[in-house]
Amino acid sequence: MGVKLNLYSISNDELILIKEVDFKLEKDIQKITERNIDLLFKLELVKSEFAINNFRIDTLTYDQESNSFVIIEYKRDRNFSVVDQGYAYLSLMLNNKADFILEYNENKKKSLKREDVDWSQSRVMFIAPSFTNYQIESINFKDLPIELWQIKTFDNNTIMYSQILSSNAQESIKTISHNADEVKKINKEIKVYTENEHLSKCSEEIRELYEKFKEHIQSIGEIEIKPKKKYIAFIAGSNIVDIHPQKKSLKLWINLSKGKLDDPKNITRDVSSIGHWGNGDYEIQVSDDENIEYILSLIKQSLKRNRK
């Protein structure tokens, strides 16, 4: 990652180094993650230690936002291929869809159907105290349904989860020759979306408008951008605003419940009682930057309530 992080506590203007503490067992990482899975990742725990076809999945979860399963694996050692293992788990899932749905229904006491699941949004997360440079470089593809999360714990009872993001990846995983047949097969079913794909059908004016909104939103805090199937999510702990680029406009959803947004200009639309893609009950459609500063003030209200 190239950055050394030192943490300090302050006592009477003196800095005291907070030391990192090693995890003794993978199970320790798994236990703390599963117990806080909703807070950490907005995921629903389905099954710990899910065994199927001689495989054992550490943690099986479900993402209600994307209607998809998410597999989580924990590692203390650094000698494994994230791409090979990730695609092995995805292949296992896609070839045994009924078993995954049955496990969900039996554990959650629900009646999830095969058509309810968006299998194209399936993904694998690896959580470990550290990753090698090779492992980090191996996820540098624009369409890889695999995430790396680094976990660290410290001697002041503090814990940190941080995602290792690819560095503006442009190359497709489909271009690599290693295990190409398996990759090709899985990528027919699983789709990882990018900003460029969302913007591909927009006019040049709307592309520029999106970039302007993006720049303004990123200026108000540490915001993560995650392209989803139907929109581009801007996240600070939780989604604060979701943007759906259209040919001649941008559609924004501000993630606040009805009655929680102060909008004196009344430029938002109440979508609390109708179907819509993004998070929140307030929708705005824009085709120019005339109200960008005002809209940013609305997004700031969402950031204040949703930031963690």
Secondary structure, DSSP 4 states (H G I P E B T S, - for coil): ------EEEEETTEEEEEPEE--S-HHHHHHHHHHTHHHHHS-EEEEEEEEETTEEEEEEEEETTTTEEEEEEE-SS--S-HHHHHHHHHHHHHH-HHHHHHHHHHHHT----GGGS-GGG-EEEEEES---HHHHHHT--TT--EEEEEEEEETTTEEEEEEE--SS--S-GGG--TTHHHHHHHHHH-----HHHHHTTS-HHHHHHHHHHHHHHHTTS--EEEE-SSSEEEESSSEEEEEEE-SS-EEEEE---TT----TT--SEE-TTS--SSSSSEEEEESSSTTHHHHHHHHHHHHHHH--
